Amino acid sequence: MGRYVPQIRRKATTRQHDPASYRQAMPVTAMRIYRGGDGYYVCPRCGVSLEREFMAYCDRCGQCLGWEQHHRAYRTG
């Protein structure tokens, strides 16, 4: 079974190789909903579910996260 890669990851790849881009906050705009009804926000750079809400940086790729638009996050399943 392949790993789910949200559409937002494709948008972020243009800045992916620029080390300074990790310091610029990328807005968190996606939330992944699992079968049990639990929902987790998704890192806009690496596409992995975030373990905690409102973290300053993704704990996996180090991307600075912007939470200003989290209430508008689209939900995926």
N, C-alpha and C positions, 0 to 999 in steps of 0.2 A: 504494500500500500504506500503510495507516494505521500510526501509531506505537503500539506496545504500551503500554498504561497499566495497571499492576498494580492489583489490588483495594485495596491499601494506600493508594493515592493518594486514593481516595474518603473514607477515614476521616480523612485529614489535612486535608481542606479546611475543616473547621470552625475550625481555628486558623490558616489560611493568611494571613489579612489582618492578624493581630496581629503587629506588628514584634518585640515582646518574645518571641514564641514561637520565633523562630529561635535564641535563646540557650538554650532548654531542650532538652536532648538528647532526640531521638526515637529509639527503638530500631530498629536495622537488623534487619528480620525477613524479608527476601526476598532470594533469589539467582536470577539469571537464567542459565540454562544455554544455551549456543549449540551449533550443530550439531557443531562440532569437539570438543566436550566441555569447552571452557573455561567457567568460571562466574564471574560478577561479582555482587557485592552491589548492591542497588538502594537509592537514596535514598528514604526513606519520605515525603518531601514532594513532590519533583518527579518521581519515578518513573524517573529516568535511571540507567543503570549507572554505578557508581563505578569509576574507573580504578585505584584503589589500595585495599587493605584497611586498616582501622584508621585512616583519616583522621579528624581531629577535626571537620572541617566538609566538607559537600558542596562540591566545587569549582565547581558550576554555580549552585546556588540559595543557598548559604551556611548551610543548616540545620546546627545542631550535631547530631552523630551519637552515639548510644549503642551501644556494641559488646558490652554485657554478655550479650545474648541471641543473638548471631550464630550460635552453634553450633546453635540451634534454627530457623534460617532455613528457610522453605519454599522449595522449588525450582520454578521455572517454566521453561517452554521456549518 
